[in-house]
Every structure is written in C-alpha cells, then in structure tokens.
C-alpha cells in the first residue's frame, strides 16, 4: 500500500526515514486529557507553548510569552483542531498527530506549511495560567 501524500510530507518535515507512526487524534487525546503538554519546535527546541487538556473538547493554551486562551477541540477527518477564544476569526488550527521514536509529535495540517512540534514535556501537575488554576 502506498503512503498517503501527507505522510510523506510528515517524513520530510521530521527529517526521518520511516520511524514515525501516524496516530489518530483520539489516541493523542487519550494520552493528553488531564495533563499539561509542552510543545517545542522540531530542530530548534524552542518552546512554542504549553497546553492543558481539560477534556476531549476543551483546552487551555499558554503561549511562550505567558498569554493564555481557552480552546475548543474537534477531530475532523483524522486531524486534531483547536479553535482559540483569542482568535476566533482565524478559524481552527489543525494538526496531524504521530509518534516518532516514542515521542508524541504534531505536524500542522497544511500542505503549504511544514511546521512540526515535539511534545517535549508531559506533566500531571496542576496547570496555572496567569496565576490562576484552571479547572
């Protein structure tokens, strides 16, 4: 069976020769709900932000600059998508989820952008955003 075109792009973006496995967004959420995930850029390690997954439908995103916003999660067409309160006019930001060398990763679900982020840290500790606990 031939690999779908999007998977070949993931391979190129991750710089790997076939060690990643696409995972459904539901599997990603199984590991994320109730946890805080830190996302870093592949290649540079620069922290993009931290996301606390309140449920399978809601998250709180804290950008590297400390700005926080709530997000609504959906999973259309095998992608995980976030519609954030601070930019509803932008529309949802969607990702393909996969595992590479045992690590969770996401790749922006756009053929014109090859952004890949690594889940660089997973924590079960309470999430604080702007000094206030999120529950």
C-alpha positions as CSV (number, residue, x, y, z in Angstrom):
1,X,0.0,0.0,0.0
2,X,1.3,3.4,-0.9
3,X,1.8,6.0,1.8
4,X,-0.6,9.0,1.6
5,X,1.0,12.2,0.4
6,X,0.5,14.0,3.8
7,X,2.6,11.2,5.4
8,X,5.5,11.7,3.0
9,X,5.4,15.4,4.0
10,X,5.5,14.5,7.7
11,X,8.5,12.3,6.9
12,X,10.3,15.2,5.2
13,X,9.3,17.6,7.9
14,X,10.6,15.4,10.7
15,X,13.8,14.5,8.8
16,X,13.3,10.8,9.3
17,X,13.3,7.8,7.1
18,X,10.3,6.0,8.4
19,X,10.4,5.6,12.1
20,X,7.2,7.6,12.8
21,X,3.7,6.2,13.2
22,X,0.6,8.2,12.5
23,X,-1.8,8.1,15.4
24,X,-5.4,9.1,15.4
25,X,-6.3,12.2,17.3
26,X,-8.3,10.1,19.7
27,X,-5.2,8.2,20.7
28,X,-3.4,11.5,21.2
29,X,-6.2,12.8,23.4
30,X,-6.2,9.5,25.4
31,X,-2.6,10.5,26.5
32,X,-3.3,14.2,26.8
33,X,-6.5,14.7,28.7
34,X,-5.9,15.8,32.3
35,X,-2.3,16.5,31.5
36,X,-0.2,19.5,30.6
37,X,1.9,19.1,27.4
38,X,4.7,21.4,26.4
39,X,5.3,21.8,22.7
40,X,8.7,22.7,21.2
41,X,9.8,23.3,17.6
42,X,11.4,20.4,15.9
43,X,15.0,21.2,15.1
44,X,15.5,24.3,17.4
45,X,13.9,23.0,20.6
46,X,12.3,26.5,21.0
47,X,9.3,26.2,23.3
48,X,6.1,27.2,21.5
49,X,3.8,26.9,24.4
50,X,2.0,24.7,26.9
51,X,-1.4,23.2,26.7
52,X,-3.6,21.8,29.4
53,X,-6.2,19.4,28.1
54,X,-9.2,19.9,30.4
55,X,-11.3,17.3,28.4
56,X,-11.5,15.9,24.9
57,X,-13.4,19.0,23.9
58,X,-11.6,21.8,25.8
59,X,-8.0,23.0,26.5
60,X,-6.1,26.0,27.8
61,X,-3.2,27.2,25.7
62,X,-0.4,29.3,27.2
63,X,2.0,30.8,24.6
64,X,5.7,31.1,25.4
65,X,5.1,34.8,26.3
66,X,2.6,33.8,29.0
67,X,-0.6,34.8,27.1
68,X,-3.4,32.3,27.9
69,X,-6.6,31.4,26.0
70,X,-9.2,28.7,26.0
71,X,-9.5,26.3,23.1
72,X,-12.3,24.2,21.7
73,X,-11.1,20.8,20.4
74,X,-12.5,18.9,17.5
75,X,-11.3,15.9,15.5
76,X,-12.5,16.2,11.9
77,X,-11.0,14.0,9.1
78,X,-8.3,12.4,11.3
79,X,-6.9,15.8,12.5
80,X,-7.0,17.4,15.9
81,X,-8.2,21.0,15.6
82,X,-8.2,23.9,18.1
83,X,-10.4,27.0,17.9
84,X,-9.0,29.5,20.4
85,X,-11.1,32.2,22.1
86,X,-8.5,35.0,21.4
87,X,-8.6,34.5,17.6
88,X,-12.0,33.0,16.6
89,X,-11.8,34.9,13.2
90,X,-8.6,32.9,12.4
91,X,-10.6,29.7,12.4
92,X,-9.3,26.4,13.8
93,X,-5.6,25.4,13.9
94,X,-5.4,21.8,12.8
95,X,-2.6,19.2,13.3
96,X,-1.9,15.6,12.2
97,X,-0.6,13.6,15.2
98,X,2.1,11.0,15.2
99,X,4.7,9.2,17.3
100,X,8.4,9.3,16.4
101,X,11.0,7.4,18.3
102,X,8.4,7.0,21.1
103,X,7.7,10.7,21.4
104,X,4.4,12.5,20.6
105,X,4.6,15.0,17.7
106,X,2.3,17.1,15.7
107,X,2.5,18.5,12.2
108,X,0.4,21.4,11.0
109,X,-2.3,20.0,8.8
110,X,-1.4,22.2,5.8
111,X,0.4,21.3,2.6
112,X,1.9,24.8,2.4
113,X,3.4,24.8,6.0
114,X,5.7,22.1,7.2
115,X,5.8,23.1,10.9
116,X,6.4,20.1,13.2
117,X,6.3,20.3,17.0
118,X,7.5,17.8,19.6
119,X,5.7,17.2,22.9
120,X,8.8,18.0,24.9
121,X,7.3,17.5,28.3
122,X,4.2,15.9,29.8
123,X,3.1,16.7,33.3
124,X,0.4,15.6,35.7
125,X,0.8,18.7,37.9
126,X,-1.9,21.3,38.1
127,X,-2.0,23.9,35.4
128,X,-1.7,27.6,36.2
129,X,-2.3,30.2,33.7
130,X,-1.9,33.9,34.6
131,X,-1.5,32.9,38.3
132,X,-4.9,31.2,38.4
133,X,-5.6,27.5,38.5
134,X,-7.6,26.2,35.5
135,X,-10.2,23.5,36.4
